[in-house]
Amino acid sequence: MTTNNNHFDPGQYCSRKLWQLVANEQEQSIDRQALQKAIDELAERRHYLAELERIGKLNRQH
C-alpha cells in the first residue's frame, strides 16, 4: 500500500488494517510520518497495545 502522507487519515482504517501497516512496514510503501500516525491511532484506540510494545513501536510517555 502506498500512502501519501497528505491524504493518509488513519481514522478511516479499521484497527486490523492499521496493525497490518505497522507490522509489515518493510513490505509497505509508507513514510515515517504516516507510520507514526497509524501507531498513534492504534494506541488511542487501545488496540494492539501489547503488540506495539513488543515490537518496540510504542513510545510510552509517563
N, C-alpha and C positions, 0 to 999 in steps of 0.2 A: 504494500500500500504506500503510495506516495502522498505525503501530506505537505501542503503549503501552509506554513505557519499563519499566514494572513487569514486563512479560511478555516483553520482547524479549530473546531469547537468541541472539546471533549464531552460537554454536556449532551451532545447529540448521539453519543455512543452508549451502548449498554456496557455494564461493568466487565462482562466477559470479553468483549471486543477490545476495550481499553487494556485489559490484562494481556491479551494476545499481542498488542502493540508493544507493551512494556517488556514482556517476557521474550519476545522474538525480535527485539530491536535491531539485531545484527542482520536479520533477514528482511527487515522492512526499510524503506527509504523514509525515515522520519528524522527530522532535525532535533537537536538537543532541547530547544525551547518547547516544541510540540510534545516531546517525550516527557518533559517536566510537567507540562500541563496535564497530560494523561495521568501521571503519578499523583499529582495534587488532587485531581478529580477522584481517583480511586481512594485516596486517603480521606478525603472529605466525606465520601460515601461510606467509608469504613469497610470497604470490600477489599479483600486480598491483603489486608494489613500484615498478616504473618508472612505471606509470601514475599511482599515487598521488603520487609525487614530481612528475610532470609537471603535474598539476592542482593542486599545492600543498596537498595534504591530509595529507601525511606529515610529521610533526614529528620529525626525527631528533634523538636525544639522544646526544651523544658523551661 
